[in-house]
Amino acid sequence: MQLKLEGVWFGYRNPVMVLRGVDVVFRSGEVTMVLGRSGSGKTTLLKVAAGLLRPSRGRVIAVDDSGEPLSRPKIGYIPQGIGVVGNMTVMENVLLGALDRNRGLGTLLGRFPREEVERAEEILEQLGLGGMENELVRELSGGQRQRVAIARSLMHGAELVLADEFVSQLDPLTTIEVLELIRSLKARGIGFAITTHDVHLVPRYGDKVAVLKDGKIVMERLASMTSPEELVEAL
């Protein structure tokens, strides 16, 4: 799957534009690092890509590998602050990802089909959270909460996860653990677009880097061919 932003402009209060003619592509099976200083428009970019904000001009379109448009692309969005519910259990948070395909009174009361619960258990086991289903999320470490957020997106069936400042609040060791997990999920065909301001993470964990400055993409290239020094200069 490819998620394409084509000539996207966006402003919260016209005529001030936060995004100005952005062209960028996010792909499943690929990790894109979106780099930019504070106020460059990174959060707005991901919200527009996720469909939470409508472009003022331009378009956002998802296509399959053959180029055919997808009417219901499987995209996950993880906001700054992770968006998990602290006073709910790990399992309850993950099952929120299945709400769109389970509508009805039982779901409202917290009852999901057994196959959904088993799927959630399988995902939690894959992400190293097996046996923690009944733990309250507020009692977890930062890295564990990140994994719960990823698990919820996978429960949704996401082929592409848009994660805003996903590791900015983590210590260096936990950051590495989470990004290694993302790399392992990439090998299974899941894509990530991660906003960051840390230039040193880009060549190590990104496949592609897109630098956003003053609402414009000023650089888009393979991360492995880009040094931290070049990224600093682009910023």
C-alpha positions as CSV (number, residue, x, y, z in Angstrom):
1,M,0.0,0.0,0.0
2,Q,1.1,3.6,-0.7
3,L,-0.3,6.7,1.0
4,K,0.3,9.7,-1.3
5,L,0.1,13.3,-0.3
6,E,-0.1,15.3,-3.5
7,G,0.3,19.1,-3.5
8,V,-1.2,19.3,0.0
9,W,-1.8,22.7,1.6
10,F,-3.4,23.1,5.0
11,G,-4.0,26.1,7.3
12,Y,-5.9,26.2,10.6
13,R,-6.7,29.9,9.9
14,N,-6.5,31.0,6.3
15,P,-4.5,32.6,4.9
16,V,-1.8,31.3,7.2
17,M,-0.7,27.9,5.8
18,V,1.0,25.2,8.0
19,L,1.6,22.9,5.1
20,R,2.5,24.4,1.7
21,G,2.4,22.2,-1.3
22,V,3.6,19.0,0.3
23,D,4.3,16.0,-1.9
24,V,5.4,12.8,0.0
25,V,4.7,9.1,-0.1
26,F,4.5,6.7,2.8
27,R,4.6,2.9,2.0
28,S,3.8,-0.3,3.8
29,G,6.9,-2.3,4.6
30,E,9.0,0.9,4.8
31,V,10.0,3.2,7.7
32,T,9.9,6.8,6.8
33,M,11.4,9.3,9.3
34,V,9.8,12.7,9.0
35,L,12.3,15.2,10.4
36,G,11.6,18.8,11.3
37,R,12.1,21.4,14.0
38,S,9.3,22.3,16.4
39,G,6.6,24.2,14.5
40,S,7.6,22.9,11.1
41,G,4.3,21.2,10.6
42,K,5.1,17.5,11.4
43,T,2.1,16.9,13.5
44,T,-0.3,18.6,11.0
45,L,1.3,16.5,8.2
46,L,0.5,13.2,10.0
47,K,-3.0,14.3,10.9
48,V,-3.8,15.2,7.3
49,A,-2.3,11.9,6.1
50,A,-4.4,10.0,8.7
51,G,-7.6,11.8,7.5
52,L,-8.1,13.7,10.7
53,L,-7.7,17.0,8.9
54,R,-8.9,17.8,5.4
55,P,-6.4,19.5,3.1
56,S,-7.2,23.1,2.1
57,R,-5.8,22.1,-1.3
58,G,-4.3,19.0,-2.9
59,R,-5.3,15.5,-2.0
60,V,-4.4,12.4,0.0
61,I,-4.9,9.1,-1.7
62,A,-4.2,5.5,-0.8
63,V,-3.4,3.0,-3.5
64,D,-2.6,-0.7,-3.6
65,D,0.6,-2.1,-5.1
66,S,-1.0,-2.1,-8.6
67,G,-1.9,1.6,-8.3
68,E,-5.6,1.0,-7.7
69,P,-7.3,3.4,-5.2
70,L,-8.2,2.0,-1.9
71,S,-11.6,3.1,-0.5
72,R,-10.8,2.0,3.1
73,P,-7.0,1.9,3.6
74,K,-5.8,0.3,6.7
75,I,-4.0,3.1,8.5
76,G,-3.1,3.4,12.2
77,Y,-2.5,6.8,13.9
78,I,-0.6,7.2,17.2
79,P,-0.6,10.8,18.5
80,Q,1.8,12.5,20.7
81,G,1.2,11.2,24.2
82,I,0.5,7.7,22.6
83,G,-3.3,8.0,23.0
84,V,-3.7,4.9,25.1
85,V,-6.2,5.0,28.0
86,G,-4.4,4.8,31.3
87,N,-7.3,3.6,33.5
88,M,-8.1,0.7,31.1
89,T,-6.3,-2.6,30.9
90,V,-3.9,-3.6,28.2
91,M,-6.4,-5.9,26.6
92,E,-9.2,-3.3,26.7
93,N,-6.9,-0.8,25.0
94,V,-5.9,-3.3,22.3
95,L,-9.5,-4.3,21.6
96,L,-10.4,-0.7,20.9
97,G,-8.6,-1.4,17.6
98,A,-11.4,-3.8,16.7
99,L,-14.3,-1.4,17.3
100,D,-14.8,-0.6,13.6
101,R,-15.6,-4.2,12.7
102,N,-17.6,-5.0,15.9
103,R,-20.6,-2.7,16.4
104,G,-23.4,-3.4,18.8
105,L,-24.5,-3.5,22.4
106,G,-22.0,-6.3,23.4
107,T,-19.1,-4.2,22.2
108,L,-20.4,-1.2,24.1
109,L,-20.4,-3.3,27.2
110,G,-16.9,-4.5,26.6
111,R,-17.7,-7.9,25.2
112,F,-15.9,-8.9,22.0
113,P,-16.1,-12.1,20.0
114,R,-13.7,-14.8,21.2
115,E,-11.8,-14.6,17.9
116,E,-11.1,-11.0,18.5
117,V,-9.8,-11.6,22.0
118,E,-7.6,-14.4,20.7
119,R,-6.2,-12.2,18.0
120,A,-5.4,-9.5,20.6
121,E,-3.7,-12.1,22.7
122,E,-1.6,-13.2,19.8
123,I,-0.5,-9.7,18.9
124,L,0.4,-9.0,22.6
125,E,2.5,-12.1,22.6
126,Q,4.3,-11.1,19.5
127,L,5.1,-7.6,21.0
128,G,6.4,-9.0,24.2
129,L,3.4,-8.2,26.3
130,G,2.1,-11.7,26.8
131,G,0.6,-12.3,30.2
132,M,0.0,-8.5,30.8
133,E,-3.5,-8.4,29.4
134,N,-5.1,-7.4,32.7
135,E,-2.5,-4.8,33.7
136,L,-3.6,-1.2,33.9
137,V,-1.8,0.8,31.2
138,R,-1.1,3.6,33.6
139,E,1.1,1.2,35.6
140,L,3.3,0.3,32.6
141,S,6.6,1.7,31.6
142,G,6.9,4.1,28.7
143,G,8.2,1.4,26.3
144,Q,5.4,-0.9,27.3
145,R,2.8,1.8,26.6
146,Q,4.4,2.3,23.2
147,R,3.9,-1.4,22.5
148,V,0.3,-1.2,23.6
149,A,-0.3,1.6,21.1
150,I,1.3,-0.4,18.3
151,A,-0.7,-3.5,19.3
152,R,-3.9,-1.4,19.0
153,S,-3.0,-0.3,15.5
154,L,-2.2,-3.9,14.5
155,M,-5.5,-5.0,16.0
156,H,-7.1,-2.5,13.6
157,G,-5.3,-4.3,10.8
158,A,-3.0,-1.4,10.0
159,E,-0.6,-1.8,7.1
160,L,0.8,1.6,7.7
161,V,1.2,3.3,11.1
162,L,1.6,7.1,11.4
163,A,3.3,7.8,14.8
164,D,3.9,11.4,16.0
165,E,7.0,11.9,18.1
166,F,6.8,8.3,19.0
167,V,10.0,7.9,20.9
168,S,10.8,11.5,21.9
169,Q,9.8,10.9,25.6
170,L,11.8,7.6,26.0
171,D,15.2,7.0,27.4
172,P,17.9,6.0,24.9
173,L,17.8,2.3,25.7
174,T,14.0,2.1,25.5
175,T,14.1,4.1,22.3
176,I,16.4,1.5,20.7
177,E,14.1,-1.4,21.9
178,V,11.0,0.2,20.4
179,L,12.7,1.1,17.1
180,E,14.1,-2.5,16.9
181,L,10.5,-3.7,17.3
182,I,9.4,-1.4,14.5
183,R,12.1,-2.8,12.3
184,S,10.9,-6.3,13.0
185,L,7.4,-5.4,12.1
186,K,8.6,-3.7,8.9
187,A,10.0,-7.1,7.9
188,R,6.4,-8.4,8.1
189,G,5.2,-5.8,5.7
190,I,4.0,-3.1,8.1
191,G,5.0,0.5,7.3
192,F,5.7,3.3,9.7
193,A,5.9,7.1,9.3
194,I,7.5,8.5,12.4
195,T,8.0,12.2,13.1
196,T,11.2,13.1,15.0
197,H,13.8,15.8,15.6
198,D,16.6,13.4,16.3
199,V,18.9,13.3,13.3
200,H,20.9,10.4,14.6
201,L,18.0,8.0,14.5
202,V,17.4,8.5,10.8
203,P,20.2,6.5,9.1
204,R,20.1,3.7,11.7
205,Y,16.3,3.0,11.7
206,G,14.8,4.7,8.6
207,D,14.5,3.5,5.1
208,K,13.6,7.0,3.9
209,V,13.8,10.5,5.3
210,A,11.6,13.4,4.5
211,V,12.7,16.8,6.0
212,L,9.9,19.3,6.6
213,K,10.8,22.9,6.9
214,D,8.4,25.9,7.1
215,G,5.6,23.6,5.9
216,K,7.5,22.3,2.8
217,I,9.3,19.1,2.1
218,V,12.9,20.3,1.4
219,M,14.5,16.9,1.3
220,E,13.3,13.3,0.6
221,R,15.8,10.6,0.0
222,L,17.1,7.2,1.2
223,A,18.0,7.4,4.9
224,S,21.1,5.2,4.4
225,M,22.6,7.8,2.0
226,T,22.0,10.7,4.3
227,S,24.3,11.8,7.2
228,P,23.2,13.5,10.4
229,E,25.3,16.5,9.3
230,E,23.3,16.8,6.1
231,L,20.1,16.6,7.9
232,V,21.1,19.3,10.3
233,E,22.0,21.5,7.4
234,A,18.7,20.8,5.7
235,L,16.8,21.9,8.9
